[in-house]
Amino acid sequence: MFVVVGVTGGIAAYKTVHLVRALVTNGHEVHVVPTENALRFVGTATWEAVSRHPVTTSVHDGVAEVRHVALGTSADLVIIAPATANTLAKMAAGIADDLLGVTLLASTAPVVVAPAMHTAMWQHAATQASIRTLRSRGVHVIGPADGPLTGGDSGPGRMVEPDAILVAALDAAAARPLRSDLAGLRVAVSTGGTREPIDPVRFLGNRSSGRQGAALAVSAAERGAAVTLVAAHVDDGVLDDALSHPGVALVRVSSAADLHAAMTDAAASADVVAMVAAVADFRVAEVSQGKLRKEDGVPELRLVPNPDILADLAASRGSGPARQTVVGFAAETASDDDELLERGRRKAARKGADLLVVNRVDWDRGFEAVENRVLILAADGTLVADAAGTKRAVADAVWDAVVASRP
């Protein structure tokens, strides 16, 4: 694959060296197009050494080969990492005052950008407007991550790690042509983690980022469905793609009880229901109306079970030729695939869903991760699919299974 890697003027440029090396190691032809400011952080010699191709910033080099256009027209994939606020603004405005800008305008390849900047710059209305514009044009945005920044500050603005960029970029390049196999269907999807209040300032929660459910909603909308996305707590930026898609209507909730009510309402008119949210199994029996304080001693919290939303949705659906399809998700800790399958099959038998998507979770797996790996089971426990990759790739695999299961 012919890959153009644009590098702009941020300290995170040093990480892009590892991204270029990984692409080359995986057998891709990589051409690095830095901006002049990028070369203040990592020099031309480094980019030429890792990419194995000449590097220039000028549209006046290689004129005989029309290089300033050929790079863009030849590209199968374009990655911009890091993508500064300045570059994002120029991309949104279509400014082509250097080789990178011209390359972008000349290309019809998938474009992936990995923003990197100070938190204040990322959150500025102008930058957010640029991001919305780029997303509306089909540009894939990965990150930024939340964490320590140059200069001692901390917050959203870090460029995500090269391995995550690599996965997202290859996933974008391998994306299937636009399909409409969900056209005319109404889909209800839940996502995020519920929060069960203890007192006005504390809650019981979980580590769900909401990425998988958000990816499922956007994937369904892009395949033609009218989507209602019921979102509990999610990480910053997770809902950006969904919010910018005209086919997705967003409903925000907090607790399991809120989610239960919202999903029951959404499911009433839905052809497909996907319960992706991480729902707390228990809630506090008596919520304190005032803050629990240390001076009052250690509180004793009595927990009571929350309703089983997936089982309720499966039990209350209609029947007939247009029978509603119910998809459940189950996050399980398991030592291996055999144990995961066993747990998934037991849960499938209890829940009554048409499909159950099972994935392994651990301290560093499943929740809060860019990638996922799932086993998709039919109602009788038959393994329908084993899907892995980015959460968008997994979402596409789930919809493939849904389409195959419907009459």
Backbone hydrogen bonds, N-H to C=O, Kabsch-Sander energy under -0.5 kcal/mol:
donor,donor_aa,acceptor,acceptor_aa,energy
3,V,1,M,-0.7
3,V,29,E,-3.3
4,V,77,L,-2.6
5,V,3,V,-0.5
5,V,31,H,-2.5
6,G,4,V,-0.6
6,G,79,I,-3.4
7,V,33,V,-1.6
8,T,82,P,-1.2
10,G,8,T,-2.1
13,A,10,G,-2.1
14,Y,11,I,-1.4
15,K,12,A,-1.5
16,T,12,A,-0.8
16,T,13,A,-0.6
17,V,13,A,-0.7
17,V,14,Y,-0.6
18,H,14,Y,-0.5
18,H,15,K,-0.8
19,L,15,K,-1.2
20,V,16,T,-2.7
21,R,17,V,-2.3
22,A,18,H,-2.2
23,L,19,L,-2.2
24,V,20,V,-2.5
25,T,21,R,-2.8
26,N,22,A,-1.6
27,G,24,V,-2.0
28,H,23,L,-2.2
29,E,1,M,-2.1
30,V,28,H,-0.7
31,H,3,V,-2.7
32,V,30,V,-0.5
33,V,5,V,-2.7
35,T,7,V,-2.1
39,L,35,T,-1.3
40,R,37,N,-1.3
41,F,38,A,-1.8
42,V,38,A,-2.0
47,W,43,G,-1.6
48,E,44,T,-2.6
49,A,45,A,-2.1
50,V,46,T,-2.4
51,S,47,W,-2.1
52,R,48,E,-2.0
61,D,58,S,-0.7
63,V,60,H,-0.6
65,E,62,G,-0.6
66,V,63,V,-1.8
67,R,62,G,-2.1
69,V,66,V,-1.5
70,A,66,V,-2.8
71,L,67,R,-2.1
73,T,69,V,-2.4
74,S,70,A,-2.1
75,A,71,L,-1.1
76,D,2,F,-3.3
77,L,2,F,-1.2
78,V,110,P,-2.5
79,I,4,V,-2.8
80,I,112,V,-2.9
81,A,6,G,-2.5
81,A,79,I,-0.6
83,A,114,A,-2.1
84,T,82,P,-0.6
88,L,84,T,-2.5
89,A,85,A,-2.2
90,K,86,N,-2.2
91,M,87,T,-2.8
92,A,88,L,-2.4
93,A,89,A,-1.9
94,G,90,K,-1.0
94,G,91,M,-0.7
95,I,90,K,-2.4
99,L,57,T,-1.6
102,V,98,D,-2.2
103,T,99,L,-2.5
104,L,100,L,-2.3
105,L,101,G,-1.8
106,A,102,V,-1.8
107,S,103,T,-0.6
107,S,104,L,-0.8
112,V,78,V,-2.7
113,V,140,H,-3.0
114,A,80,I,-2.6
116,A,83,A,-1.8
117,M,157,G,-2.0
122,W,118,H,-2.4
123,Q,119,T,-2.6
124,H,120,A,-0.6
124,H,121,M,-0.5
128,Q,124,H,-2.4
129,A,125,A,-2.1
130,S,126,A,-2.0
131,I,127,T,-2.4
132,R,128,Q,-2.3
133,T,129,A,-2.3
134,L,130,S,-2.6
135,R,131,I,-2.9
136,S,132,R,-2.2
137,R,133,T,-0.9
137,R,134,L,-0.7
138,G,135,R,-2.0
139,V,134,L,-2.4
140,H,111,V,-3.0
141,V,139,V,-0.5
142,I,113,V,-2.5
142,I,140,H,-0.5
143,G,141,V,-0.5
145,A,158,R,-3.2
147,G,145,A,-0.5
147,G,155,G,-1.8
149,L,153,D,-3.6
152,G,149,L,-1.6
155,G,147,G,-2.3
157,G,145,A,-2.5
158,R,145,A,-1.7
158,R,155,G,-0.6
164,A,161,E,-0.7
165,I,161,E,-1.9
166,L,162,P,-2.7
167,V,163,D,-2.1
168,A,164,A,-2.4
169,A,165,I,-2.8
170,L,166,L,-2.6
171,D,167,V,-2.1
172,A,168,A,-2.1
173,A,169,A,-2.3
174,A,170,L,-1.7
175,A,172,A,-0.9
182,L,223,R,-2.2
183,A,180,S,-1.6
184,G,224,G,-1.0
185,L,182,L,-2.1
187,V,185,L,-0.5
187,V,226,A,-2.7
188,A,272,V,-2.5
189,V,228,T,-2.8
190,S,274,A,-2.2
191,T,230,V,-2.1
193,G,233,H,-2.3
194,T,278,A,-1.9
195,R,254,S,-2.0
196,E,204,L,-2.7
198,I,199,D,-0.6
198,I,202,R,-2.5
199,D,202,R,-1.1
202,R,199,D,-0.6
204,L,196,E,-2.6
214,A,210,G,-2.1
215,A,211,R,-2.5
216,L,212,Q,-2.0
217,A,213,G,-2.2
218,V,214,A,-2.4
219,S,215,A,-2.5
220,A,216,L,-2.2
221,A,217,A,-2.3
222,E,218,V,-2.5
223,R,219,S,-1.1
224,G,221,A,-1.6
225,A,220,A,-2.4
226,A,185,L,-2.5
227,V,225,A,-0.7
227,V,247,G,-2.9
228,T,187,V,-2.8
229,L,227,V,-0.6
229,L,249,A,-3.1
230,V,189,V,-3.3
230,V,228,T,-0.6
231,A,229,L,-0.7
231,A,251,V,-2.9
232,A,191,T,-2.7
232,A,230,V,-0.5
233,H,193,G,-1.8
235,D,209,S,-2.3
238,V,235,D,-1.7
240,D,237,G,-1.3
243,L,239,L,-2.9
244,S,240,D,-1.6
245,H,241,D,-0.5
245,H,242,A,-1.1
248,V,245,H,-1.7
249,A,227,V,-3.0
251,V,229,L,-2.8
253,V,231,A,-2.4
259,L,255,S,-2.4
260,H,256,A,-2.8
261,A,257,A,-2.1
262,A,258,D,-2.5
263,M,259,L,-2.9
264,T,260,H,-2.0
265,D,261,A,-2.0
266,A,262,A,-2.5
267,A,263,M,-2.7
268,A,264,T,-1.0
269,S,266,A,-1.0
270,A,267,A,-1.3
271,D,186,R,-2.8
272,V,186,R,-1.8
273,V,325,T,-2.8
274,A,188,A,-3.2
275,M,273,V,-0.5
275,M,327,V,-2.9
276,V,190,S,-0.8
276,V,274,A,-1.2
278,A,192,G,-2.7
279,V,277,A,-1.0
283,R,304,V,-2.6
285,A,302,R,-3.4
288,S,198,I,-2.5
296,D,293,R,-1.5
297,G,294,K,-2.4
301,L,299,P,-0.6
302,R,300,E,-0.6
303,L,301,L,-0.6
304,V,283,R,-2.7
306,N,281,D,-3.0
309,I,307,P,-1.3
312,D,308,D,-2.4
313,L,309,I,-2.6
314,A,310,L,-2.5
315,A,311,A,-2.3
316,S,312,D,-1.7
317,R,313,L,-0.7
317,R,314,A,-0.5
323,R,320,G,-1.5
325,T,271,D,-2.5
326,V,324,Q,-0.5
327,V,273,V,-3.5
328,G,355,L,-2.7
329,F,275,M,-1.1
330,A,357,V,-2.9
332,E,330,A,-0.6
332,E,359,N,-2.7
340,L,336,D,-2.2
341,L,337,D,-3.0
342,E,338,D,-2.2
343,R,339,E,-2.6
344,G,340,L,-2.6
345,R,341,L,-2.8
346,R,342,E,-1.9
347,K,343,R,-2.2
348,A,344,G,-2.7
349,A,345,R,-1.9
350,R,346,R,-1.4
351,K,347,K,-2.6
352,G,348,A,-1.8
354,D,326,V,-1.8
355,L,326,V,-1.6
356,L,377,L,-2.5
357,V,328,G,-3.3
358,V,356,L,-0.7
358,V,375,L,-3.2
359,N,330,A,-2.3
360,R,373,R,-0.6
361,V,332,E,-2.0
362,D,365,R,-1.9
365,R,362,D,-0.7
367,F,365,R,-1.6
369,A,366,G,-1.1
372,N,389,G,-2.9
374,V,387,A,-3.0
375,L,358,V,-2.7
376,I,385,A,-3.1
377,L,356,L,-3.1
377,L,375,L,-0.6
378,A,382,T,-2.7
379,A,354,D,-1.0
381,G,378,A,-2.1
384,V,376,I,-3.4
384,V,382,T,-0.7
385,A,376,I,-1.3
387,A,374,V,-2.1
389,G,372,N,-1.8
391,K,370,V,-1.4
394,V,390,T,-2.2
395,A,391,K,-2.0
396,D,392,R,-2.3
397,A,393,A,-1.8
398,V,394,V,-2.2
399,W,395,A,-2.2
400,D,396,D,-2.2
401,A,397,A,-1.9
402,V,398,V,-2.2
403,V,399,W,-2.9
404,A,400,D,-2.1
405,S,401,A,-1.5
406,R,402,V,-1.3
